């Protein structure tokens, strides 16, 4: 294998590892229910990582946390009884992964977060996530995580008891066309 092919292969492997890392991070954030979950989140960050909210309201409400220990402490603030989130789901889309000339791996996603709170209420947030990844101890880690609010609004509730429309199992396409 040529050096160029080896580099391209490593870059592709790094990009896939970054996808797995951010997916794992979001899945863990969806269930912030224990210190073990928070520690698993911390393990996804490099030792000197930075987690940062940008723009308003994120810069003020979420702040900037420098170092793995500070990130773990921030995430631990969400673990309480009763749980802060009754339901939380993150959706990532519009992915862009690219290597800078210096070899640093950057990622950008649009994120939709749907949350219902144990204290009552529900919220819909959209944000732009940008991440610089680093390989540490042969694992892809998050080195600099930023989130910038695109919109945020309360919603009445997430889970409605209304009947979910599904096709009648006994009805055929011919019956529908009549």
C-alpha positions, 0 to 999 in steps of 0.5 A: 500500500502506498503512503498516500493510500495508507493516509486516505485509509486512516482518514476514512477510519478516523471519520468513521470513529468520529461518527461512532463517538458523536453517536455514542455521546448523543445516546448517553446524553439522552439518558443522563440518569447516573454517574456511570453515564456521566463517566462514560460521557467523560471518557469520550473527551480528551484530557484537555477537551473543551465543551462550549456553548456559543452565542446566546442563550448557550454561552450564558446558560451552558457556559464553557468547561475546560478539561475532562473533569470540568465536563464531567462535573457539568454533565453530573449536574443533570443527574438528580432524583427525580430525573431532570429529563423525563424524555430526551432525544437528540437527532443529528443530520447534515453531517460534514467531516473533513481533515484540515491540512494539519491532519486535524479532524473536524465535524459539523452537524445540525442537531434537533433535541426534543426534551420533556422535563420531569418538573413539567413542560417540554422543549424543542431545540435546534443547534449547530454542533462543531467538533474537533476530534483527536485520537488518544490511546488509539481511540477517537475522542472529542477535543473541542465541542461547541454548540450554538443555538439556532432556535429554541421553544417550549412545546406543549407535550411530546407523547400524545394519547391520540390514536396513531393512524395506520392502514387498516389491515383488512383493506386492500389497495383496490378497496381504497381506490373505490 
